[in-house]
Each structure stands twice: as structure tokens, then as C-alpha cells.
Amino acid sequence: MSLADADASDAGFGARIRSAIFWRSGSQIVSQVISWGVTLAVIRLLDPADYGLFAMTQVILNFATFLNGYGLVSALVQSDSVEPHRLRQAFGIMLLLNGALALLQLTIAPLAADYYDQPMVADLLRVQALLYLSTPFISVPEAIMGRALDFRRPAIVNLIAAAASAAMALTGALSGWGVWTLIWAPITGFWVKAAGYVIVTGFRPVPSFDFRGTGAMVTYGASLLGGQLFWIVQSQADIFIGGRTLPPHELGLYAEALFLTQIFVSKFVPPLNDVAFPAYARMQKDVRRVATSFCKAVKLLLLLTCPVYFGMAVTAQPLVETLFGAKWLEMAPFVSILALAMPFMTLQVMFAPVSNALGRPGTTARVAAVGAVVMPIAFLIGIRFGAIGLAWAWLAGFPLLTAATVRLAGGPMALRAGDLIRAAAPGVGCSMLMAGVVMALGQMLPPLPAPVRLGILVPAGGLAFLAALLVCARGTLSELIALVVRRAPPAASAG
């Protein structure tokens, strides 16, 4: 291994951590900007049916991906030391696992096509099997760099891979490849990343199939699968159920509406949870303090995200037309409904780091198991009403899942429902008032081009939200300002 493991007792360990945070967060931001920019450009060029077909294949890929052996990488990173032979063993296991997954996907591709009644799905899945073969060349070098706390090299490689994937996506979309654009772009990104990781780490991809002594590593990787399986069932049930019933066009509208409304909860909440876990862990002996800190986090996060969610709900039509183009206007009703479910999802996903920090990972698994029952049932009921029924299933099912999460995960930290409601009230209440103002203003406006209409409604909504905070939750606004300018918050809160 050409990179040395990071030593926590080394004088430069702190500098390595700071460098790791800088490169990881910085590269993620740049990669995300590239990804979103290209995604919006490609969406305007492709049709909803292309995204519907792609969503059908993603169900198969996501179910298989949780078996791809990435848990072995976590075991390598956590080990006290890793010999070159252990890396070769891990690489051998990853090759066998992912080779088997690729062969399995080739085998079931016709069955999936029959299930969805879309023959093209089989062709798409056969080509997507190439993704699995890149995984061993990514995961083992990633473990090497993770142990060395070297995030500069992967950051550079990730940026190059993102650029290559973006170039392929634009080329395909402009050349009329249709759904194949969505297939070849990620394959390009994965294989560029695989080649780059091998080069920058100096890892020699020579496997060892002598698996003696790998029991602990395999056991650790397998232990991570249970909770992931429940999450996969919950998160993929809608497309799995809807894909069999809906035409690709309608499924594509639903899938991209979900993508748009989940941007904040999927991209911004996880980094906050990464920070929250060690913070809660240091407080675990004082559960009331954990509950108080959790409520403060809920208040702040909903204060920041609810205006976005409610704003999406009431500006869906000009928002969709501005971002995606007129041919996606049928997506607007889906966005309006799904956006109203996102505050519940945001709150629900905040509980996992608390449960893990309190030494109760089993709680997270139980919550995931509840989700794996509640949401599929909601989707089975919703699909009777078509694609829009899947959106309503989110709005009906996720409050139930969130309530169950509060009951299961809130108990160990002595969280009271009243405290949680008071924490959520400023963000939710002021956002509802803002939404009412925006709706009223929207009805008063004359017909305008979508970007102009959106350009009027968004600032008006921002001013309305600020006014609502000043009138109804002035203390909460003071806390937010104090946090931003890094001053101590006021002793008493009026909101």
C-alpha cells in the first residue's frame, strides 16, 4: 500500500482531519453543482418516458447494490491494521460478489422486463451490469485512502469522473440517445473513478482467493445488511409497484417529481446528521440534554427547510416549467403533493444519529422495519388511483411512519411529544402563512412567463416568511440570527 495509515497520536493528525474535511466537502459541492447543472440540461432534452424506464431499472440495481460487499470496506477502514494480503483478499471477495451480481442481473433481466411489460428494460439491465464490475476497483482503493485520511486524491478523481459523466450525458442527450443517455453516463463516471482510484493509490488489482482469516471482516459486512434491506424495501417499493401498472411516461413524471422534492432532505440533511452523531454521543449520559439539543436541531432545520417545501408546493407550476421545460408541466401536481410530505421525512431521518449515538442501533433497524411495512401498504393503496396516488401515499404514509419513529426512537432520550411539536411549530406555522400569501398573490397576478412569475413569487414568499417570524416567532428569529453571527442566543424565547 503506497499510502500510510493515519495515526491518531501523530502531531499532524488534526491537520489531516481538517484537510480531509476541506477536500471532501469542497469536492462534494463542486461535483454536486456539476451534476445538478447537467441533470437540468439533460432533463429538458429527454422525455418523461425515458426517466420512467430508467427508474424501473434502478429498482433492480438498488436491490443488488446493497449486496455488493461495501460493508467489507467499512471493516477494512475500522481495522487496527491492514496487511497487503488482507487487501488482496477483500479485492477477491469483491470480485466474486460483484461478478455474481452482474451474472444474476443478466439472468433476471428478461424476468424484470416481463414484470414491467417493457422489453427494453432487459437491454438496459444487461448493459448496467457493467456497473458492478467497477465496484472492486473503487471500494478497496477507497478503503486505503480512508485509512490514510487522504481525501485530496479521491476528491480530484471524483471531480474528473463527474466531468466525464457529465460530458457523456450531454453528448447522449444532444445526440438523441434517449434513455441510453441515463445508462452510459453513470457507467462512464464509475469506470473513470475506478481507473483513477487505482492509479492514485498505486493499488495492484491482484486478487487473492485464499479466504482464510476473513471471517471477522465478512461477519462485520453481513451485520450491516439487515437495516439496509428494510430501507431498500421502503425506498424502492413505489417504483416496484408503480412500474408494473403505470406507463413509463407517468412513472417518469412521478420519479422526477420525487427527485426534485427530495433534493434538500437527501443532500443537506445527511451531512448535518454526520455532525450530529458525535455531538449526541458526547451527551449520551444526560438523556434530557440530548432531547433538548435534538429539539433545537429540529427547530432550526425545519425553520430552514419548511419554507422551501411549502414554497415548492405553491409554486410548482412555474417552478417545473422554469427548471424542466414546458413538456414536464404534467409533473407540477406531483411536486405540490410530495413537497408537503417532505417536512415529515426531514424530521424522521433526524432520529437515526440520536439512536446510534445512544448505543441503540437496533432502534434504527426497528424503525426501518416499520417503514418497510407502512410505505409499501400505502403505495399498494395509492396505485389504485394512478401515478398521483403514489404521491398521495407519501403524504398519507410518511406522517404515520414519523409518528412511529417518534414513539420508538424518542422514548430512549425521554423526548416529549409536546416539546417536539413546540420545536416544529415556528417553521411549519410560519411556512403555512407564507404559502397562503404566495397562493393569494399568484391568483392576483396576470398571465406571465414562468420565470417571471417565479421571480415575483419567490421574493414575495421570502418576505412573507420573514414577516411571519417577526410577528409570530420573534424569539426563534433571534435564535437563528444569533446562531448565524455566532453569538449566544437569548435566555428566553418568545417563539
Residue pairs with C-beta under 8 A, 6 or more apart in sequence:
1 82
1 84
1 87
1 144
1 201
1 202
1 203
2 201
2 202
2 203
3 144
3 145
3 147
3 148
3 150
3 201
3 202
4 148
5 81
5 82
5 147
5 148
6 13
6 16
6 147
6 148
6 149
7 13
10 16
13 149
16 149
16 150
17 149
19 149
19 151
19 152
20 149
20 150
20 151
21 151
23 151
23 152
23 154
23 155
24 151
24 155
25 271
26 155
27 151
27 154
27 155
27 156
27 158
27 159
30 159
30 162
31 158
31 159
31 162
32 267
34 159
34 162
34 163
34 166
35 162
35 165
35 166
37 166
38 165
38 166
38 169
38 170
39 169
40 323
40 324
41 170
41 173
42 169
42 170
42 173
42 181
42 182
43 51
43 256
43 323
43 324
43 325
43 328
44 324
44 325
45 173
45 174
46 173
46 178
46 179
46 181
46 182
47 178
47 249
47 252
47 327
48 248
48 249
48 250
48 252
48 253
48 256
48 327
48 328
48 330
48 331
49 179
49 247
49 248
49 249
49 252
50 178
50 179
50 181
50 182
50 248
50 252
51 179
51 182
51 248
51 251
51 252
51 255
51 256
52 243
52 246
52 247
52 248
52 249
52 250
52 251
52 252
52 253
52 255
53 118
53 120
53 121
53 124
53 179
53 248
53 252
54 124
54 179
54 182
54 183
54 252
54 255
55 239
55 243
55 251
55 252
55 255
56 112
56 116
56 118
56 121
56 239
56 243
56 248
56 251
57 112
57 121
57 124
57 125
57 128
57 183
58 236
58 239
59 236
59 239
59 240
59 243
60 105
60 108
60 112
60 125
61 105
61 128
61 131
62 232
62 235
62 236
63 232
63 236
64 101
64 104
64 105
64 132
66 225
66 228
66 229
66 232
67 97
67 101
67 225
68 94
68 97
68 98
68 101
68 132
68 135
69 93
69 94
69 97
69 98
69 135
69 139
69 221
70 135
70 139
70 221
71 220
71 221
71 222
71 223
71 224
71 225
72 90
72 93
72 94
72 139
72 217
72 218
72 220
72 221
73 90
73 139
73 140
73 142
73 143
73 146
74 220
74 221
74 224
75 216
75 217
75 220
75 221
76 82
76 86
76 87
76 90
76 140
76 143
76 147
76 217
77 143
77 146
77 147
78 220
79 86
79 217
82 143
82 147
85 208
86 213
86 214
86 217
87 140
87 143
87 144
87 203
88 206
88 207
88 208
89 208
89 210
89 211
89 213
89 214
89 217
90 139
90 140
90 143
90 214
90 217
91 136
91 140
91 205
91 206
91 207
91 208
92 207
92 208
92 209
92 211
93 211
93 214
93 218
94 135
94 136
94 139
94 140
95 136
95 207
96 209
98 132
98 133
98 135
98 136
99 132
99 133
101 129
101 132
102 129
102 130
102 132
102 133
103 129
105 125
105 126
105 128
105 129
105 132
106 125
106 126
106 129
108 125
109 121
109 122
109 123
109 125
109 126
110 122
112 121
112 122
112 125
113 119
113 120
113 121
113 122
113 125
115 243
115 244
116 243
116 244
117 244
118 248
120 179
124 179
124 180
124 183
127 183
127 184
127 187
128 183
128 187
130 187
130 191
131 186
131 187
131 190
134 187
134 190
134 191
134 193
134 194
135 190
136 205
137 194
137 195
137 197
137 198
137 205
138 190
138 193
138 194
138 197
140 203
140 205
141 197
141 198
141 200
141 201
141 203
142 154
142 197
144 201
144 203
145 151
145 153
145 154
145 197
145 200
145 201
153 200
153 201
154 197
154 200
156 196
156 200
157 192
157 193
157 196
157 197
157 200
158 193
160 192
160 196
161 189
161 190
161 192
161 193
161 196
162 189
164 188
164 189
164 192
165 185
165 186
165 188
165 189
165 192
166 185
167 188
168 181
168 184
168 185
168 188
168 189
169 181
169 182
169 185
172 180
172 181
172 184
172 185
173 181
177 184
197 203
198 205
226 365
227 361
227 364
227 365
227 368
229 372
230 365
230 368
230 369
230 371
230 372
231 368
231 371
231 372
233 372
233 376
234 368
234 371
234 372
234 375
234 376
237 372
237 375
237 376
237 379
238 254
238 258
238 375
238 379
238 390
238 393
238 394
239 251
239 255
241 376
241 379
241 380
241 383
241 390
242 251
242 254
242 379
242 383
242 387
242 390
243 251
245 383
246 254
246 383
246 386
246 387
250 386
250 387
251 387
253 328
253 330
253 331
253 334
253 387
254 334
254 387
254 390
254 391
256 324
256 328
256 331
257 331
257 334
257 335
257 338
257 391
258 334
258 338
260 312
260 320
260 323
260 331
260 335
261 309
261 312
261 335
261 338
261 339
261 341
261 342
262 338
262 342
262 345
264 305
264 308
264 309
264 342
264 346
265 305
265 342
265 345
265 346
265 349
268 305
269 301
269 346
269 349
269 350
270 349
272 297
272 301
273 349
273 350
273 352
273 353
274 353
276 297
276 350
276 353
276 354
276 357
277 353
277 356
277 357
278 357
279 293
279 357
280 290
280 293
280 294
280 353
280 354
280 357
280 358
281 357
283 289
283 290
283 293
283 357
284 290
284 357
284 358
284 359
287 358
287 412
287 413
287 414
288 414
290 354
290 357
290 358
290 413
291 410
291 413
291 414
291 415
291 416
291 419
294 350
294 354
294 413
294 415
295 415
295 419
295 420
295 422
295 423
296 423
297 350
298 347
298 350
298 420
298 423
298 424
299 423
299 424
299 426
299 427
299 476
299 479
300 479
300 480
300 483
301 346
301 350
301 427
302 343
302 346
302 347
302 423
302 424
302 426
302 427
302 428
303 426
303 427
303 430
303 476
303 480
304 427
305 342
305 343
305 346
305 427
306 343
306 427
306 428
306 430
306 431
307 427
307 430
307 431
307 434
307 461
307 462
307 465
309 339
309 340
309 342
309 343
309 346
309 431
310 339
310 340
310 431
310 432
310 434
310 435
311 431
311 434
311 435
311 438
311 458
311 461
312 319
312 335
312 336
312 339
313 335
313 336
313 337
313 339
313 340
313 435
314 336
314 435
314 438
314 439
314 442
314 457
314 461
315 438
315 442
315 454
315 457
315 458
315 461
316 332
316 333
316 335
316 336
316 339
317 329
317 332
317 450
318 450
318 451
318 453
318 454
318 457
319 332
319 335
319 454
320 328
320 329
320 331
320 332
320 335
321 328
321 329
321 332
321 450
322 450
322 451
322 454
324 331
333 388
333 391
334 387
334 388
334 391
337 388
337 391
337 392
337 394
337 395
338 391
338 394
338 395
340 395
341 394
341 395
341 398
341 399
343 424
343 427
343 428
344 398
344 399
344 401
344 402
345 398
345 402
347 402
347 424
348 367
348 398
348 401
348 402
348 405
351 364
351 367
351 405
351 406
351 409
351 410
352 364
352 367
352 409
354 409
354 413
355 361
355 363
355 364
355 367
355 409
355 412
356 364
358 412
358 413
360 409
360 412
363 408
363 409
363 412
364 409
366 408
367 401
367 404
367 405
367 408
367 409
370 401
370 404
370 405
370 408
371 401
374 397
374 400
374 401
374 404
375 393
375 397
375 398
375 401
377 397
378 393
378 394
378 396
378 397
378 400
379 390
379 393
379 397
381 389
381 393
382 389
382 390
382 391
382 392
382 393
382 396
383 389
383 390
383 393
385 392
406 415
406 417
406 420
410 417
410 420
425 473
426 469
426 472
426 473
426 476
426 495
429 468
429 472
429 473
430 465
430 468
430 469
430 472
430 473
431 465
433 464
433 465
433 468
433 472
434 461
434 464
434 465
434 468
435 461
437 460
437 461
437 464
438 457
438 460
438 461
438 464
441 456
441 457
441 460
442 453
442 457
445 453
445 456
448 456
466 477
469 476
469 477
469 495
470 477
472 495
473 494
473 495
474 494
474 495
475 490
475 492
475 493
475 494
475 495
476 493
476 494
476 495
477 495
478 489
478 490
478 493
478 494
479 489
479 490
479 493
482 488
482 489
482 490
483 489
